């Protein structure tokens, strides 16, 4: 099993920044891909960004390209999401996820991630 704990959410104004963290523990040597997803009220969970494979391949949803940056610290076993230029439509619960799989078909698909954190709320005011 892998345990994931997110932190860093909160309330921010339009144009502001937040950094989310996700601390991983347990059988982390099984993990090949880690990602961030988000879910707004009344909407489906959607892919935000991922980092995966030995090369650390980065993938981003179009709506966050140029604004959000995903990174990881392998020593601290922590995944990050730096969010700049926040918009009200970024308001959602943000989830960290981990998968033993890798590749494009895994990265953006929630069902390919067996491990999830509890989520952290991000609210952006206009």
Backbone as XML, in Angstrom:
<?xml version="1.0"?>
<chain id="A" units="angstrom">
  <residue number="1" name="UNK">
    <atom name="N" x="0.830" y="-1.194" z="0.000"/>
    <atom name="CA" x="0.000" y="0.000" z="0.000"/>
    <atom name="C" x="0.869" y="1.249" z="0.000"/>
  </residue>
  <residue number="2" name="UNK">
    <atom name="N" x="0.303" y="2.302" z="-0.559"/>
    <atom name="CA" x="0.955" y="3.612" z="-0.599"/>
    <atom name="C" x="0.015" y="4.613" z="0.056"/>
  </residue>
  <residue number="3" name="UNK">
    <atom name="N" x="0.552" y="5.426" z="0.928"/>
    <atom name="CA" x="-0.233" y="6.474" z="1.569"/>
    <atom name="C" x="0.208" y="7.831" z="1.029"/>
  </residue>
  <residue number="4" name="UNK">
    <atom name="N" x="-0.778" y="8.675" z="0.745"/>
    <atom name="CA" x="-0.520" y="10.004" z="0.201"/>
    <atom name="C" x="-1.235" y="11.040" z="1.057"/>
  </residue>
  <residue number="5" name="UNK">
    <atom name="N" x="-0.529" y="12.090" z="1.438"/>
    <atom name="CA" x="-1.114" y="13.141" z="2.257"/>
    <atom name="C" x="-0.813" y="14.491" z="1.618"/>
  </residue>
  <residue number="6" name="UNK">
    <atom name="N" x="-1.866" y="15.197" z="1.198"/>
    <atom name="CA" x="-1.706" y="16.505" z="0.569"/>
    <atom name="C" x="-1.735" y="17.613" z="1.619"/>
  </residue>
  <residue number="7" name="UNK">
    <atom name="N" x="-1.127" y="18.720" z="1.271"/>
    <atom name="CA" x="-1.190" y="19.928" z="2.092"/>
    <atom name="C" x="-0.941" y="21.128" z="1.195"/>
  </residue>
  <residue number="8" name="UNK">
    <atom name="N" x="-1.240" y="22.320" z="1.716"/>
    <atom name="CA" x="-0.911" y="23.536" z="0.992"/>
    <atom name="C" x="-2.069" y="24.251" z="0.338"/>
  </residue>
  <residue number="9" name="UNK">
    <atom name="N" x="-3.262" y="23.685" z="0.397"/>
    <atom name="CA" x="-4.410" y="24.372" z="-0.183"/>
    <atom name="C" x="-4.808" y="25.571" z="0.651"/>
  </residue>
  <residue number="10" name="UNK">
    <atom name="N" x="-5.782" y="26.323" z="0.149"/>
    <atom name="CA" x="-6.255" y="27.486" z="0.883"/>
    <atom name="C" x="-6.999" y="28.445" z="-0.011"/>
  </residue>
  <residue number="11" name="UNK">
    <atom name="N" x="-7.167" y="29.652" z="0.494"/>
    <atom name="CA" x="-7.872" y="30.712" z="-0.219"/>
    <atom name="C" x="-6.860" y="31.692" z="-0.778"/>
  </residue>
  <residue number="12" name="UNK">
    <atom name="N" x="-6.998" y="32.000" z="-2.066"/>
    <atom name="CA" x="-6.086" y="32.921" z="-2.716"/>
    <atom name="C" x="-6.874" y="33.802" z="-3.671"/>
  </residue>
  <residue number="13" name="UNK">
    <atom name="N" x="-6.343" y="34.982" z="-3.950"/>
    <atom name="CA" x="-6.989" y="35.891" z="-4.881"/>
    <atom name="C" x="-6.590" y="35.571" z="-6.321"/>
  </residue>
  <residue number="14" name="UNK">
    <atom name="N" x="-7.379" y="36.026" z="-7.258"/>
    <atom name="CA" x="-7.046" y="35.873" z="-8.673"/>
    <atom name="C" x="-5.661" y="36.442" z="-8.952"/>
  </residue>
  <residue number="15" name="UNK">
    <atom name="N" x="-4.862" y="35.661" z="-9.664"/>
    <atom name="CA" x="-3.502" y="36.061" z="-9.981"/>
    <atom name="C" x="-2.473" y="35.633" z="-8.955"/>
  </residue>
  <residue number="16" name="UNK">
    <atom name="N" x="-2.925" y="35.115" z="-7.833"/>
    <atom name="CA" x="-2.016" y="34.703" z="-6.772"/>
    <atom name="C" x="-1.412" y="33.337" z="-7.007"/>
  </residue>
  <residue number="17" name="UNK">
    <atom name="N" x="-0.664" y="32.862" z="-6.008"/>
    <atom name="CA" x="0.036" y="31.579" z="-6.107"/>
    <atom name="C" x="-0.191" y="30.727" z="-4.870"/>
  </residue>
  <residue number="18" name="UNK">
    <atom name="N" x="-0.153" y="29.428" z="-5.086"/>
    <atom name="CA" x="-0.180" y="28.452" z="-4.011"/>
    <atom name="C" x="0.731" y="27.298" z="-4.402"/>
  </residue>
  <residue number="19" name="UNK">
    <atom name="N" x="1.300" y="26.620" z="-3.412"/>
    <atom name="CA" x="2.071" y="25.415" z="-3.687"/>
    <atom name="C" x="1.487" y="24.270" z="-2.894"/>
  </residue>
  <residue number="20" name="UNK">
    <atom name="N" x="1.077" y="23.241" z="-3.605"/>
    <atom name="CA" x="0.563" y="22.033" z="-2.974"/>
    <atom name="C" x="1.701" y="21.035" z="-2.801"/>
  </residue>
  <residue number="21" name="UNK">
    <atom name="N" x="1.629" y="20.278" z="-1.717"/>
    <atom name="CA" x="2.596" y="19.221" z="-1.463"/>
    <atom name="C" x="1.858" y="17.909" z="-1.253"/>
  </residue>
  <residue number="22" name="UNK">
    <atom name="N" x="2.516" y="16.819" z="-1.581"/>
    <atom name="CA" x="1.948" y="15.491" z="-1.383"/>
    <atom name="C" x="3.061" y="14.579" z="-0.871"/>
  </residue>
  <residue number="23" name="UNK">
    <atom name="N" x="2.963" y="14.200" z="0.383"/>
    <atom name="CA" x="3.968" y="13.331" z="0.980"/>
    <atom name="C" x="3.551" y="11.875" z="0.801"/>
  </residue>
  <residue number="24" name="UNK">
    <atom name="N" x="4.460" y="11.087" z="0.248"/>
    <atom name="CA" x="4.183" y="9.678" z="-0.011"/>
    <atom name="C" x="4.927" y="8.790" z="0.976"/>
  </residue>
  <residue number="25" name="UNK">
    <atom name="N" x="4.276" y="7.701" z="1.371"/>
    <atom name="CA" x="4.907" y="6.727" z="2.266"/>
    <atom name="C" x="4.370" y="5.342" z="1.944"/>
  </residue>
  <residue number="26" name="UNK">
    <atom name="N" x="5.037" y="4.323" z="2.504"/>
    <atom name="CA" x="4.627" y="2.953" z="2.231"/>
    <atom name="C" x="5.454" y="2.355" z="1.110"/>
  </residue>
  <residue number="27" name="UNK">
    <atom name="N" x="4.833" y="1.588" z="0.221"/>
    <atom name="CA" x="5.522" y="0.879" z="-0.857"/>
    <atom name="C" x="5.799" y="1.805" z="-2.038"/>
  </residue>
  <residue number="28" name="UNK">
    <atom name="N" x="6.523" y="2.877" z="-1.761"/>
    <atom name="CA" x="6.742" y="3.888" z="-2.794"/>
    <atom name="C" x="7.643" y="3.385" z="-3.918"/>
  </residue>
  <residue number="29" name="UNK">
    <atom name="N" x="8.393" y="2.320" z="-3.679"/>
    <atom name="CA" x="9.240" y="1.782" z="-4.737"/>
    <atom name="C" x="8.398" y="1.158" z="-5.857"/>
  </residue>
  <residue number="30" name="UNK">
    <atom name="N" x="7.107" y="0.926" z="-5.603"/>
    <atom name="CA" x="6.203" y="0.410" z="-6.631"/>
    <atom name="C" x="5.714" y="1.503" z="-7.577"/>
  </residue>
  <residue number="31" name="UNK">
    <atom name="N" x="5.890" y="2.755" z="-7.195"/>
    <atom name="CA" x="5.284" y="3.865" z="-7.923"/>
    <atom name="C" x="6.141" y="4.282" z="-9.106"/>
  </residue>
  <residue number="32" name="UNK">
    <atom name="N" x="5.484" y="4.443" z="-10.259"/>
    <atom name="CA" x="6.156" y="4.925" z="-11.475"/>
    <atom name="C" x="5.637" y="6.283" z="-11.915"/>
  </residue>
  <residue number="33" name="UNK">
    <atom name="N" x="4.387" y="6.572" z="-11.617"/>
    <atom name="CA" x="3.781" y="7.831" z="-12.046"/>
    <atom name="C" x="3.035" y="8.458" z="-10.865"/>
  </residue>
  <residue number="34" name="UNK">
    <atom name="N" x="3.206" y="9.767" z="-10.728"/>
    <atom name="CA" x="2.427" y="10.516" z="-9.744"/>
    <atom name="C" x="1.768" y="11.687" z="-10.445"/>
  </residue>
  <residue number="35" name="UNK">
    <atom name="N" x="0.582" y="12.005" z="-9.997"/>
    <atom name="CA" x="-0.145" y="13.064" z="-10.675"/>
    <atom name="C" x="-1.022" y="13.866" z="-9.740"/>
  </residue>
  <residue number="36" name="UNK">
    <atom name="N" x="-1.491" y="14.967" z="-10.270"/>
    <atom name="CA" x="-2.466" y="15.829" z="-9.597"/>
    <atom name="C" x="-3.744" y="15.848" z="-10.422"/>
  </residue>
  <residue number="37" name="UNK">
    <atom name="N" x="-4.856" y="15.701" z="-9.737"/>
    <atom name="CA" x="-6.172" y="15.815" z="-10.337"/>
    <atom name="C" x="-6.965" y="16.820" z="-9.515"/>
  </residue>
  <residue number="38" name="UNK">
    <atom name="N" x="-8.066" y="17.291" z="-10.081"/>
    <atom name="CA" x="-8.926" y="18.186" z="-9.333"/>
    <atom name="C" x="-10.381" y="17.904" z="-9.635"/>
  </residue>
  <residue number="39" name="UNK">
    <atom name="N" x="-11.231" y="18.273" z="-8.692"/>
    <atom name="CA" x="-12.669" y="18.072" z="-8.865"/>
    <atom name="C" x="-13.404" y="19.263" z="-8.295"/>
  </residue>
  <residue number="40" name="UNK">
    <atom name="N" x="-14.120" y="19.948" z="-9.157"/>
    <atom name="CA" x="-14.953" y="21.073" z="-8.747"/>
    <atom name="C" x="-16.361" y="20.563" z="-8.471"/>
  </residue>
  <residue number="41" name="UNK">
    <atom name="N" x="-17.144" y="21.305" z="-7.689"/>
    <atom name="CA" x="-18.512" y="20.867" z="-7.379"/>
    <atom name="C" x="-19.327" y="20.618" z="-8.637"/>
  </residue>
  <residue number="42" name="UNK">
    <atom name="N" x="-19.966" y="19.462" z="-8.694"/>
    <atom name="CA" x="-20.822" y="19.131" z="-9.824"/>
    <atom name="C" x="-20.091" y="18.712" z="-11.084"/>
  </residue>
  <residue number="43" name="UNK">
    <atom name="N" x="-18.776" y="18.588" z="-10.996"/>
    <atom name="CA" x="-17.984" y="18.206" z="-12.170"/>
    <atom name="C" x="-17.219" y="16.918" z="-11.911"/>
  </residue>
  <residue number="44" name="UNK">
    <atom name="N" x="-16.788" y="16.280" z="-12.991"/>
    <atom name="CA" x="-15.982" y="15.077" z="-12.854"/>
    <atom name="C" x="-14.548" y="15.436" z="-12.481"/>
  </residue>
  <residue number="45" name="UNK">
    <atom name="N" x="-13.888" y="14.440" z="-11.895"/>
    <atom name="CA" x="-12.483" y="14.637" z="-11.571"/>
    <atom name="C" x="-11.679" y="14.739" z="-12.871"/>
  </residue>
  <residue number="46" name="UNK">
    <atom name="N" x="-10.765" y="15.724" z="-12.931"/>
    <atom name="CA" x="-10.020" y="15.938" z="-14.158"/>
    <atom name="C" x="-8.524" y="15.990" z="-13.898"/>
  </residue>
  <residue number="47" name="UNK">
    <atom name="N" x="-7.790" y="15.582" z="-14.914"/>
    <atom name="CA" x="-6.338" y="15.569" z="-14.866"/>
    <atom name="C" x="-5.779" y="16.983" z="-14.855"/>
  </residue>
  <residue number="48" name="UNK">
    <atom name="N" x="-4.758" y="17.210" z="-14.042"/>
    <atom name="CA" x="-4.081" y="18.504" z="-13.989"/>
    <atom name="C" x="-2.637" y="18.364" z="-14.496"/>
  </residue>
  <residue number="49" name="UNK">
    <atom name="N" x="-1.866" y="17.487" z="-13.880"/>
    <atom name="CA" x="-0.460" y="17.322" z="-14.255"/>
    <atom name="C" x="0.061" y="15.999" z="-13.728"/>
  </residue>
  <residue number="50" name="UNK">
    <atom name="N" x="1.127" y="15.499" z="-14.365"/>
    <atom name="CA" x="1.735" y="14.262" z="-13.893"/>
    <atom name="C" x="3.226" y="14.263" z="-14.171"/>
  </residue>
  <residue number="51" name="UNK">
    <atom name="N" x="3.919" y="13.427" z="-13.421"/>
    <atom name="CA" x="5.346" y="13.210" z="-13.628"/>
    <atom name="C" x="5.565" y="11.714" z="-13.503"/>
  </residue>
  <residue number="52" name="UNK">
    <atom name="N" x="6.236" y="11.119" z="-14.516"/>
    <atom name="CA" x="6.294" y="9.679" z="-14.489"/>
    <atom name="C" x="7.465" y="9.062" z="-15.190"/>
  </residue>
  <residue number="53" name="UNK">
    <atom name="N" x="7.632" y="7.768" z="-14.940"/>
    <atom name="CA" x="8.696" y="7.010" z="-15.557"/>
    <atom name="C" x="10.056" y="7.386" z="-15.009"/>
  </residue>
  <residue number="54" name="UNK">
    <atom name="N" x="11.057" y="6.649" z="-15.472"/>
    <atom name="CA" x="12.425" y="6.891" z="-15.020"/>
    <atom name="C" x="12.901" y="8.274" z="-15.440"/>
  </residue>
  <residue number="55" name="UNK">
    <atom name="N" x="12.456" y="8.715" z="-16.605"/>
    <atom name="CA" x="12.895" y="10.011" z="-17.123"/>
    <atom name="C" x="12.188" y="11.176" z="-16.483"/>
  </residue>
  <residue number="56" name="UNK">
    <atom name="N" x="11.131" y="10.917" z="-15.722"/>
    <atom name="CA" x="10.382" y="12.006" z="-15.123"/>
    <atom name="C" x="9.587" y="12.810" z="-16.134"/>
  </residue>
  <residue number="57" name="UNK">
    <atom name="N" x="9.004" y="12.104" z="-17.078"/>
    <atom name="CA" x="8.197" y="12.740" z="-18.124"/>
    <atom name="C" x="7.097" y="13.590" z="-17.513"/>
  </residue>
  <residue number="58" name="UNK">
    <atom name="N" x="6.986" y="14.838" z="-17.992"/>
    <atom name="CA" x="5.992" y="15.783" z="-17.484"/>
    <atom name="C" x="4.829" y="15.889" z="-18.454"/>
  </residue>
  <residue number="59" name="UNK">
    <atom name="N" x="3.623" y="15.918" z="-17.889"/>
    <atom name="CA" x="2.433" y="16.142" z="-18.699"/>
    <atom name="C" x="1.543" y="17.140" z="-17.988"/>
  </residue>
  <residue number="60" name="UNK">
    <atom name="N" x="0.895" y="18.010" z="-18.765"/>
    <atom name="CA" x="0.009" y="19.026" z="-18.211"/>
    <atom name="C" x="-1.286" y="19.080" z="-19.003"/>
  </residue>
  <residue number="61" name="UNK">
    <atom name="N" x="-2.361" y="19.375" z="-18.288"/>
    <atom name="CA" x="-3.602" y="19.696" z="-18.970"/>
    <atom name="C" x="-3.433" y="21.057" z="-19.652"/>
  </residue>
  <residue number="62" name="UNK">
    <atom name="N" x="-4.108" y="21.238" z="-20.778"/>
    <atom name="CA" x="-3.949" y="22.491" z="-21.529"/>
    <atom name="C" x="-4.308" y="23.705" z="-20.685"/>
  </residue>
  <residue number="63" name="UNK">
    <atom name="N" x="-5.281" y="23.566" z="-19.813"/>
    <atom name="CA" x="-5.756" y="24.741" z="-19.082"/>
    <atom name="C" x="-4.794" y="25.195" z="-17.976"/>
  </residue>
  <residue number="64" name="UNK">
    <atom name="N" x="-3.720" y="24.439" z="-17.716"/>
    <atom name="CA" x="-2.748" y="24.873" z="-16.713"/>
    <atom name="C" x="-1.354" y="25.109" z="-17.288"/>
  </residue>
  <residue number="65" name="UNK">
    <atom name="N" x="-1.169" y="24.813" z="-18.559"/>
    <atom name="CA" x="0.144" y="24.998" z="-19.168"/>
    <atom name="C" x="0.584" y="26.449" z="-19.058"/>
  </residue>
  <residue number="66" name="UNK">
    <atom name="N" x="1.812" y="26.633" z="-18.597"/>
    <atom name="CA" x="2.355" y="27.963" z="-18.430"/>
    <atom name="C" x="2.019" y="28.594" z="-17.087"/>
  </residue>
  <residue number="67" name="UNK">
    <atom name="N" x="1.133" y="27.966" z="-16.326"/>
    <atom name="CA" x="0.764" y="28.516" z="-15.019"/>
    <atom name="C" x="1.144" y="27.590" z="-13.871"/>
  </residue>
  <residue number="68" name="UNK">
    <atom name="N" x="0.997" y="26.286" z="-14.064"/>
    <atom name="CA" x="1.283" y="25.313" z="-13.009"/>
    <atom name="C" x="2.551" y="24.538" z="-13.352"/>
  </residue>
  <residue number="69" name="UNK">
    <atom name="N" x="3.291" y="24.156" z="-12.313"/>
    <atom name="CA" x="4.500" y="23.360" z="-12.493"/>
    <atom name="C" x="4.501" y="22.199" z="-11.508"/>
  </residue>
  <residue number="70" name="UNK">
    <atom name="N" x="4.643" y="20.988" z="-12.037"/>
    <atom name="CA" x="4.733" y="19.806" z="-11.182"/>
    <atom name="C" x="6.193" y="19.441" z="-10.999"/>
  </residue>
  <residue number="71" name="UNK">
    <atom name="N" x="6.533" y="19.003" z="-9.795"/>
    <atom name="CA" x="7.902" y="18.574" z="-9.518"/>
    <atom name="C" x="7.880" y="17.560" z="-8.381"/>
  </residue>
  <residue number="72" name="UNK">
    <atom name="N" x="9.004" y="16.910" z="-8.181"/>
    <atom name="CA" x="9.082" y="15.934" z="-7.091"/>
    <atom name="C" x="10.458" y="15.981" z="-6.452"/>
  </residue>
  <residue number="73" name="UNK">
    <atom name="N" x="10.498" y="15.641" z="-5.185"/>
    <atom name="CA" x="11.741" y="15.530" z="-4.439"/>
    <atom name="C" x="11.857" y="14.067" z="-4.023"/>
  </residue>
  <residue number="74" name="UNK">
    <atom name="N" x="12.729" y="13.324" z="-4.697"/>
    <atom name="CA" x="12.831" y="11.890" z="-4.449"/>
    <atom name="C" x="13.440" y="11.577" z="-3.083"/>
  </residue>
  <residue number="75" name="UNK">
    <atom name="N" x="14.192" y="12.497" z="-2.531"/>
    <atom name="CA" x="14.770" y="12.288" z="-1.196"/>
    <atom name="C" x="13.682" y="12.405" z="-0.134"/>
  </residue>
  <residue number="76" name="UNK">
    <atom name="N" x="12.819" y="13.398" z="-0.302"/>
    <atom name="CA" x="11.741" y="13.615" z="0.669"/>
    <atom name="C" x="10.482" y="12.820" z="0.323"/>
  </residue>
  <residue number="77" name="UNK">
    <atom name="N" x="10.495" y="12.124" z="-0.820"/>
    <atom name="CA" x="9.304" y="11.385" z="-1.273"/>
    <atom name="C" x="8.079" y="12.291" z="-1.312"/>
  </residue>
  <residue number="78" name="UNK">
    <atom name="N" x="8.266" y="13.460" z="-1.883"/>
    <atom name="CA" x="7.209" y="14.461" z="-1.908"/>
    <atom name="C" x="6.995" y="14.973" z="-3.324"/>
  </residue>
  <residue number="79" name="UNK">
    <atom name="N" x="5.729" y="15.102" z="-3.685"/>
    <atom name="CA" x="5.321" y="15.662" z="-4.969"/>
    <atom name="C" x="4.798" y="17.065" z="-4.731"/>
  </residue>
  <residue number="80" name="UNK">
    <atom name="N" x="5.071" y="17.964" z="-5.674"/>
    <atom name="CA" x="4.638" y="19.355" z="-5.536"/>
    <atom name="C" x="3.834" y="19.796" z="-6.752"/>
  </residue>
  <residue number="81" name="UNK">
    <atom name="N" x="2.995" y="20.781" z="-6.523"/>
    <atom name="CA" x="2.329" y="21.476" z="-7.626"/>
    <atom name="C" x="2.384" y="22.960" z="-7.319"/>
  </residue>
  <residue number="82" name="UNK">
    <atom name="N" x="3.222" y="23.670" z="-8.044"/>
    <atom name="CA" x="3.302" y="25.128" z="-7.927"/>
    <atom name="C" x="2.253" y="25.722" z="-8.842"/>
  </residue>
  <residue number="83" name="UNK">
    <atom name="N" x="1.349" y="26.492" z="-8.269"/>
    <atom name="CA" x="0.249" y="27.069" z="-9.030"/>
    <atom name="C" x="0.399" y="28.588" z="-9.028"/>
  </residue>
  <residue number="84" name="UNK">
    <atom name="N" x="0.667" y="29.155" z="-10.171"/>
    <atom name="CA" x="0.777" y="30.603" z="-10.339"/>
    <atom name="C" x="-0.330" y="31.090" z="-11.251"/>
  </residue>
  <residue number="85" name="UNK">
    <atom name="N" x="-0.596" y="32.376" z="-11.193"/>
    <atom name="CA" x="-1.620" y="32.939" z="-12.059"/>
    <atom name="C" x="-2.979" y="32.308" z="-11.836"/>
  </residue>
  <residue number="86" name="UNK">
    <atom name="N" x="-3.337" y="32.092" z="-10.585"/>
    <atom name="CA" x="-4.577" y="31.405" z="-10.282"/>
    <atom name="C" x="-5.793" y="32.162" z="-10.790"/>
  </residue>
  <residue number="87" name="UNK">
    <atom name="N" x="-6.792" y="31.388" z="-11.207"/>
    <atom name="CA" x="-8.052" y="31.929" z="-11.710"/>
    <atom name="C" x="-9.207" y="31.349" z="-10.884"/>
  </residue>
  <residue number="88" name="UNK">
    <atom name="N" x="-10.339" y="32.042" z="-10.847"/>
    <atom name="CA" x="-11.487" y="31.493" z="-10.101"/>
    <atom name="C" x="-11.872" y="30.092" z="-10.565"/>
  </residue>
  <residue number="89" name="UNK">
    <atom name="N" x="-11.700" y="29.806" z="-11.849"/>
    <atom name="CA" x="-12.057" y="28.475" z="-12.357"/>
    <atom name="C" x="-11.097" y="27.381" z="-11.894"/>
  </residue>
  <residue number="90" name="UNK">
    <atom name="N" x="-10.021" y="27.750" z="-11.219"/>
    <atom name="CA" x="-9.126" y="26.757" z="-10.620"/>
    <atom name="C" x="-9.649" y="26.260" z="-9.272"/>
  </residue>
  <residue number="91" name="UNK">
    <atom name="N" x="-10.732" y="26.873" z="-8.796"/>
    <atom name="CA" x="-11.306" y="26.453" z="-7.526"/>
    <atom name="C" x="-11.777" y="25.014" z="-7.611"/>
  </residue>
  <residue number="92" name="UNK">
    <atom name="N" x="-11.279" y="24.173" z="-6.696"/>
    <atom name="CA" x="-11.598" y="22.744" z="-6.697"/>
    <atom name="C" x="-10.909" y="22.079" z="-5.519"/>
  </residue>
  <residue number="93" name="UNK">
    <atom name="N" x="-11.250" y="20.828" z="-5.316"/>
    <atom name="CA" x="-10.457" y="19.987" z="-4.424"/>
    <atom name="C" x="-9.365" y="19.343" z="-5.277"/>
  </residue>
  <residue number="94" name="UNK">
    <atom name="N" x="-8.136" y="19.469" z="-4.826"/>
    <atom name="CA" x="-7.001" y="18.927" z="-5.568"/>
    <atom name="C" x="-6.534" y="17.643" z="-4.894"/>
  </residue>
  <residue number="95" name="UNK">
    <atom name="N" x="-6.363" y="16.608" z="-5.710"/>
    <atom name="CA" x="-5.972" y="15.301" z="-5.222"/>
    <atom name="C" x="-4.623" y="14.892" z="-5.800"/>
  </residue>
  <residue number="96" name="UNK">
    <atom name="N" x="-3.815" y="14.304" z="-4.967"/>
    <atom name="CA" x="-2.577" y="13.667" z="-5.372"/>
    <atom name="C" x="-2.873" y="12.188" z="-5.626"/>
  </residue>
  <residue number="97" name="UNK">
    <atom name="N" x="-2.246" y="11.613" z="-6.651"/>
    <atom name="CA" x="-2.473" y="10.208" z="-6.970"/>
    <atom name="C" x="-1.170" y="9.548" z="-7.394"/>
  </residue>
  <residue number="98" name="UNK">
    <atom name="N" x="-1.107" y="8.236" z="-7.209"/>
    <atom name="CA" x="0.096" y="7.484" z="-7.560"/>
    <atom name="C" x="-0.280" y="6.188" z="-8.263"/>
  </residue>
  <residue number="99" name="UNK">
    <atom name="N" x="0.581" y="5.789" z="-9.216"/>
    <atom name="CA" x="0.304" y="4.590" z="-9.998"/>
    <atom name="C" x="1.582" y="3.790" z="-10.235"/>
  </residue>
  <residue number="100" name="UNK">
    <atom name="N" x="1.478" y="2.464" z="-10.239"/>
    <atom name="CA" x="2.637" y="1.649" z="-10.624"/>
    <atom name="C" x="2.849" y="1.624" z="-12.138"/>
  </residue>
  <residue number="101" name="UNK">
    <atom name="N" x="1.891" y="2.103" z="-12.894"/>
    <atom name="CA" x="2.021" y="2.148" z="-14.335"/>
    <atom name="C" x="2.668" y="3.435" z="-14.810"/>
  </residue>
  <residue number="102" name="UNK">
    <atom name="N" x="2.962" y="3.480" z="-16.105"/>
    <atom name="CA" x="3.512" y="4.708" z="-16.685"/>
    <atom name="C" x="3.147" y="4.760" z="-18.155"/>
  </residue>
  <residue number="103" name="UNK">
    <atom name="N" x="3.326" y="5.945" z="-18.734"/>
    <atom name="CA" x="3.003" y="6.130" z="-20.136"/>
    <atom name="C" x="1.786" y="7.006" z="-20.314"/>
  </residue>
  <residue number="104" name="UNK">
    <atom name="N" x="1.578" y="7.487" z="-21.531"/>
    <atom name="CA" x="0.493" y="8.443" z="-21.800"/>
    <atom name="C" x="-0.897" y="7.936" z="-21.417"/>
  </residue>
  <residue number="105" name="UNK">
    <atom name="N" x="-1.158" y="6.661" z="-21.586"/>
    <atom name="CA" x="-2.494" y="6.148" z="-21.268"/>
    <atom name="C" x="-2.756" y="6.120" z="-19.767"/>
  </residue>
  <residue number="106" name="UNK">
    <atom name="N" x="-1.695" y="6.072" z="-19.001"/>
    <atom name="CA" x="-1.831" y="6.059" z="-17.545"/>
    <atom name="C" x="-1.960" y="7.460" z="-16.990"/>
  </residue>
  <residue number="107" name="UNK">
    <atom name="N" x="-1.140" y="8.349" z="-17.494"/>
    <atom name="CA" x="-0.921" y="9.654" z="-16.873"/>
    <atom name="C" x="-2.196" y="10.442" z="-16.639"/>
  </residue>
  <residue number="108" name="UNK">
    <atom name="N" x="-3.087" y="10.459" z="-17.615"/>
    <atom name="CA" x="-4.235" y="11.359" z="-17.558"/>
    <atom name="C" x="-5.525" y="10.671" z="-17.133"/>
  </residue>
  <residue number="109" name="UNK">
    <atom name="N" x="-5.486" y="9.398" z="-16.808"/>
    <atom name="CA" x="-6.690" y="8.616" z="-16.550"/>
    <atom name="C" x="-6.831" y="8.292" z="-15.072"/>
  </residue>
  <residue number="110" name="UNK">
    <atom name="N" x="-7.819" y="8.860" z="-14.389"/>
    <atom name="CA" x="-7.965" y="8.613" z="-12.944"/>
    <atom name="C" x="-8.041" y="7.132" z="-12.576"/>
  </residue>
  <residue number="111" name="UNK">
    <atom name="N" x="-8.689" y="6.328" z="-13.388"/>
    <atom name="CA" x="-8.875" y="4.915" z="-13.045"/>
    <atom name="C" x="-7.570" y="4.117" z="-13.077"/>
  </residue>
  <residue number="112" name="UNK">
    <atom name="N" x="-6.523" y="4.691" z="-13.664"/>
    <atom name="CA" x="-5.221" y="4.021" z="-13.706"/>
    <atom name="C" x="-4.393" y="4.299" z="-12.452"/>
  </residue>
  <residue number="113" name="UNK">
    <atom name="N" x="-4.914" y="5.093" z="-11.543"/>
    <atom name="CA" x="-4.207" y="5.413" z="-10.306"/>
    <atom name="C" x="-4.899" y="4.697" z="-9.136"/>
  </residue>
  <residue number="114" name="UNK">
    <atom name="N" x="-4.291" y="3.710" z="-8.546"/>
    <atom name="CA" x="-4.924" y="3.008" z="-7.423"/>
    <atom name="C" x="-4.790" y="3.719" z="-6.079"/>
  </residue>
  <residue number="115" name="UNK">
    <atom name="N" x="-3.880" y="4.669" z="-5.990"/>
    <atom name="CA" x="-3.634" y="5.329" z="-4.701"/>
    <atom name="C" x="-3.972" y="6.809" z="-4.792"/>
  </residue>
  <residue number="116" name="UNK">
    <atom name="N" x="-4.717" y="7.288" z="-3.786"/>
    <atom name="CA" x="-5.179" y="8.671" z="-3.771"/>
    <atom name="C" x="-5.014" y="9.266" z="-2.380"/>
  </residue>
  <residue number="117" name="UNK">
    <atom name="N" x="-4.734" y="10.566" z="-2.358"/>
    <atom name="CA" x="-4.760" y="11.295" z="-1.111"/>
    <atom name="C" x="-6.179" y="11.724" z="-0.777"/>
  </residue>
  <residue number="118" name="UNK">
    <atom name="N" x="-6.317" y="12.406" z="0.351"/>
    <atom name="CA" x="-7.649" y="12.801" z="0.819"/>
    <atom name="C" x="-8.135" y="14.086" z="0.155"/>
  </residue>
  <residue number="119" name="UNK">
    <atom name="N" x="-7.237" y="14.794" z="-0.494"/>
    <atom name="CA" x="-7.606" y="16.029" z="-1.188"/>
    <atom name="C" x="-7.370" y="17.258" z="-0.337"/>
  </residue>
  <residue number="120" name="UNK">
    <atom name="N" x="-7.115" y="18.367" z="-1.007"/>
    <atom name="CA" x="-6.950" y="19.647" z="-0.335"/>
    <atom name="C" x="-7.712" y="20.706" z="-1.125"/>
  </residue>
  <residue number="121" name="UNK">
    <atom name="N" x="-8.448" y="21.553" z="-0.414"/>
    <atom name="CA" x="-9.309" y="22.536" z="-1.062"/>
    <atom name="C" x="-8.496" y="23.743" z="-1.511"/>
  </residue>
  <residue number="122" name="UNK">
    <atom name="N" x="-8.704" y="24.142" z="-2.756"/>
    <atom name="CA" x="-8.141" y="25.383" z="-3.286"/>
    <atom name="C" x="-9.306" y="26.262" z="-3.718"/>
  </residue>
  <residue number="123" name="UNK">
    <atom name="N" x="-9.346" y="27.464" z="-3.189"/>
    <atom name="CA" x="-10.399" y="28.411" z="-3.534"/>
    <atom name="C" x="-9.760" y="29.700" z="-4.016"/>
  </residue>
  <residue number="124" name="UNK">
    <atom name="N" x="-10.173" y="30.141" z="-5.204"/>
    <atom name="CA" x="-9.625" y="31.361" z="-5.785"/>
    <atom name="C" x="-10.749" y="32.376" z="-5.904"/>
  </residue>
  <residue number="125" name="UNK">
    <atom name="N" x="-10.575" y="33.499" z="-5.239"/>
    <atom name="CA" x="-11.601" y="34.536" z="-5.258"/>
    <atom name="C" x="-11.353" y="35.514" z="-6.396"/>
  </residue>
  <residue number="126" name="UNK">
    <atom name="N" x="-12.439" y="36.058" z="-6.920"/>
    <atom name="CA" x="-12.321" y="37.007" z="-8.037"/>
    <atom name="C" x="-12.169" y="38.432" z="-7.538"/>
  </residue>
</chain>
